[in-house]
Amino acid sequence: MTKLTYKQRERMSKKDFALPSKRHGGKGGYPIEDKTHARDALARISKFGTPLEKAIVRAKVHKKFPSIKESKS
C-alpha cells in the first residue's frame, strides 16, 4: 500500500473516502480509493470506530468493492 501524502489526500474526491467529513488535516476519513486502502479502512474501523462509523465504512467499502469480504471475528 502506498502512503498517501497530505497533498494527495486533499486532491482526492469525497467518494474516495468512507467518512469524507473526517478526511481533512491528514487524519481519519478512511481512504478507499483502491482495494488495499479499503481493506485497511475495514481493519482500522473495526478497532477504532463507533458502531455507526463501522456500519458506514463497511457499507461504503462493500458498495465500491463488492468482492472484499470482511471476517466477522
C-alpha positions in Angstrom: 0.0 0.0 0.0 1.4 3.4 -0.9 1.4 6.0 1.7 -0.8 9.0 0.9 0.7 12.4 1.3 -1.2 15.3 2.7 -1.5 16.8 -0.8 -2.7 13.6 -2.3 -5.4 13.2 0.3 -6.5 16.8 -0.2 -6.8 16.2 -4.0 -8.9 13.1 -3.6 -12.6 13.2 -4.2 -15.1 12.8 -1.3 -16.2 9.5 -2.9 -12.8 8.1 -2.3 -13.3 8.3 1.5 -15.6 6.2 3.6 -16.1 9.0 6.1 -15.4 12.2 4.0 -16.3 14.6 6.8 -13.2 13.4 8.7 -10.7 13.5 5.8 -9.2 16.9 6.3 -6.0 17.5 8.2 -4.4 14.2 7.1 -6.3 12.2 9.8 -9.2 9.9 9.5 -11.6 9.7 6.7 -10.6 6.2 5.8 -9.5 6.5 2.2 -10.9 3.7 0.0 -9.6 4.7 -3.4 -8.2 1.1 -4.1 -8.8 -2.3 -2.6 -5.7 -2.2 -0.4 -6.8 1.0 1.2 -10.4 -0.3 1.5 -9.1 -3.4 3.4 -7.1 -1.2 5.6 -10.1 1.0 6.3 -12.1 -2.1 7.4 -9.3 -3.2 9.7 -8.9 0.2 11.3 -12.6 1.0 11.7 -13.1 -2.4 13.4 -10.6 -1.3 16.1 -11.2 2.4 16.5 -14.7 3.2 15.1 -18.0 3.7 16.8 -20.8 1.3 15.8 -22.3 3.9 13.5 -18.9 4.6 11.8 -18.3 0.8 11.4 -21.7 0.4 9.6 -21.0 3.4 7.3 -17.5 2.3 6.4 -18.5 -1.4 5.8 -21.4 -0.3 3.6 -19.3 2.1 1.5 -16.4 -0.4 1.1 -18.9 -3.2 0.1 -20.6 -0.8 -2.4 -17.4 0.2 -4.1 -15.6 -3.2 -3.8 -18.3 -6.0 -3.5 -15.6 -8.6 -3.8 -14.0 -7.6 -0.5 -15.3 -9.8 2.3 -14.8 -9.0 6.0 -14.4 -11.7 8.6 -16.9 -11.4 11.4 -14.3 -12.1 14.2 
